[in-house]
Amino acid sequence: MEKTNVMRLLDEAGIAYRPGSYEVDENDLSGSHAADLMGVDHDTMYKTLVLRGEKKGFLVCCIPVDEELDLKKVAKAAGEKKVEMIHVKDMLAITGYIRGGCSPVGMKKKYPTYIEETAQLYDEISVSAGRRGFQVTLSPEALRAYVGGEFAALV
């Protein structure tokens, strides 16, 4: 399997992960579909969402693929009055990633990152490896530490 930039960054940091891949279906880029294709428990596969806060700017949230963000909980976790999702068309410019391949690891800039607190219930979770069809599975604590994030109630 070819290495993505995310995998190279994790290698450089000495963080253990397991790479995974699946056949991309351009008609269904959902994380739920990806979890099914990889045979992974939906509760352990996380999608990466980017939002904008009123005061502090951009922030990143990682939540299980079948869940919906609770914007009030995200705002509270981020110390914001209000947050909103960014437009998909802005994702590449802000993060360096495209929809379906957005990873909390290796974005253009370091943004405040929040990981749904239920991730701590699992030994491993999967997040995008920075390209559609590629995932990395790693310890939620290793991910949190690497991105300088925090666990919070987000859904």
QUIVEN-V426933 format. One record per helix or strand of 2 or more residues. SS is the DSSP state (hx for helix, st for strand). FROM is the first residue (numbers start at 1). TO is the last residue. If there is no record, write none. Layout:
ss=(SS & SS)
from=(FROM & FROM)
to=(TO & TO)
This chain:
ss=(hx & st & hx & hx & st & st & hx & st & hx & st & hx & st & st & hx & st)
from=(5 & 18 & 31 & 42 & 45 & 57 & 71 & 83 & 88 & 112 & 117 & 125 & 134 & 140 & 150)
to=(13 & 21 & 38 & 44 & 53 & 64 & 78 & 85 & 95 & 116 & 121 & 128 & 138 & 147 & 152)
